[in-house]
Amino acid sequence: MADDIIIIGAGQAAAQAVQSLRAEGFTGPIKLIGDEPYAPYQRPPLSKKYLAGEIGYDRVELKAQDFYADAGVETLWRTRVTEIDRREKRILTGDGREFPYGKLLIATGSRVREINVPGFDLDGVHYLRNIADVEAIQAHFKSGAKMVVVGGGYIGLEVAAVAVKRGIDVTVLETADRVMARVVDPIVSHFYERVHRAEGVKIETGVTVSGFEGTDKVTAVTSGEGKSFPCDFVVVGIGILPNTELAMEAGLTVENGIVVDEFCRTSDPDICAAGDCTSHPNGVYGRSLRLESVHNAIEQGKTAAATLAGKEKPYNQVPWFWSDQYDLKLQIVGLSAGYDQAVVRGDPEAGRSFAVFYLKDGVLIAVDAVNRAPEFMMAKILTQKQAVLDPKRIADETIPVKEIAG
Amino acid sequence: MAKVTYIEHDGKEHTIDVANGLTLMEAAVKNAVPGIDGDCGGACACATCMVYVPEEWLAKLPEIETMEETMLDFCERREDNSRLSCQIVASDAIDGIRLQMPESQH
């Protein structure tokens, strides 16, 4: 019987798993299968420094060129896995090949949510998920060009920040009544709207896109409210969806992500899953989470590798995220959903540095820190501890951050 | 180019030729050097790439900026010669540098 470990997907979780499998002492064959033409690379810079042209492929590539060969890993790029056959313990690929496995790691990540309105397939309508997407967007980067961004979330706002600096006329359209409504308090949303407007970005909230106009190439975005926004190109950033189809078709349990336990085990003991595609238990929050983050991909990559190598390293951490826009470094610890009190430290109305602490029944559950690294680092410690905080001490800047918990 | 030697806590050495412009954290992660995690990919947001720099090399590095200082301040194993390797960019000037790694980044 094959003792091969096959990893489906070649993103951040997969690259981490390869490294960790060898570090954990697994010496058997490893196959790494990805459908892009590239070895695993970092996605976060794609909407930031990579889009801005400040860094190239060599800086986003996760591992050195010869890392995989040196680690004895067989790599198959441009290869799509089409089926997991659990009965025969093999996988099938789009080019008609089949490979037996001993154990499997599903690290298929996520894909962009597509917009389903008339004109969606016109030239000039783009998404941003991979290197090819960025290259297509960069081709439009000429000073004075008009760009409409559909969606005022992280991706849309990061793209807007890069583009406006390149002299592009940028309009962001957001369905909700404020940007980043899904993830932050109105205080933070309004701060970002203020900064973007000051930098020259037009932000229109409460706008639902109803279609794209143009004969073969997009020339305008129309809204259900009857407005029209002329443009030369569009970037759509309206969220991502987990790639769970392979797992679902193979009969694994899928509920808003491939269901795994704290050891990254799926409902099949020979199959683990890691990264964006999973739904996993989180003890700190007492519920299942599906996360879209590098931290989660790295940590689950480590945990899955340990499990596959016959060890147990449970994953139970407070998630964290970041977003770079202009000179603003937004660092987020935890998940603020369900908070009953938002306490501000610093002044979001003026300047560019403050933090918002989210409490639920007095317990710190999350922090959004804008250019506030000390608050971010302290929040990592306090959220993991589920610390009870006094709102007065949080807001009082005469008390050093390290003493905020008393 | 800079020849960089990363020394694990147990004394095991890894020497890598690092192209100018790459950070010493990136080079370590790309080459799977154990002991440098670099969880944030160089955004100076995680403090999991701390290293100890011998005195003779410390003076050749640019000064610590506010962000790095803040992150270091939260590192449990910080010493006077601690730096974050994500903030050290390879150049001919540091060819031959040796970095000692902590027992753990957490």
Interface residues (C-beta under 8 A of the other chain):
Chain A: Q19 R22 A23 Q42 P44 P45 D58 R59 E61 L62 K63 A64 F67 A71 V294 H295 I298 W320 W322 D324 K329 Q331 A373 P374 F376 M377 M378 I381
Chain B: A19 L22 E26 V29 K30 N31 A32 P34 D37 D39 C40 G41 A43 C44 A45 A47 M67 T70 M71 D73 F74
